[in-house]
Amino acid sequence: MEHITNPQLYDLLYRALIDLRAEGHATQNQLVFLLADLFHNIPLQLGQVDQGDLAPDDVLVWLHRRAQGTLMEDWLTLRLPEVMAKNADRRVEHDIPPDGNDPQDPQ
């Protein structure tokens, strides 16, 4: 199996979000488009966080500014407290059952 670096992983996520944004636009799926549009630059900013050029709080401030005045402002206001309330070492529980390919699932 190939090894991937953090920057390569961030780039892959960035490209996935760009593709999701395009798909959301093409299919007029507003939620997919708006979420991908809001978050597509975050993977690139995470690389700057890794390098010490940005703090995680700087990324959060940027997200708030980008979401301000859009439908995503309400989404961010709803979801951020959920994320902040979670312990860093606990997995987020979703309604989606694991597919057995989750890298955190012991196999």
Secondary structure, DSSP 8 states (H G I E B T S, - for coil): -----HHHHHHHHHHHHHHHHHHHHHTT-HHHHHHHHHHTTHHHHHHHHHHTSS-HHHHHHHHHHHHTTSHHHHHHHHHHHHHHHS-TTS----SS---S--TTS--
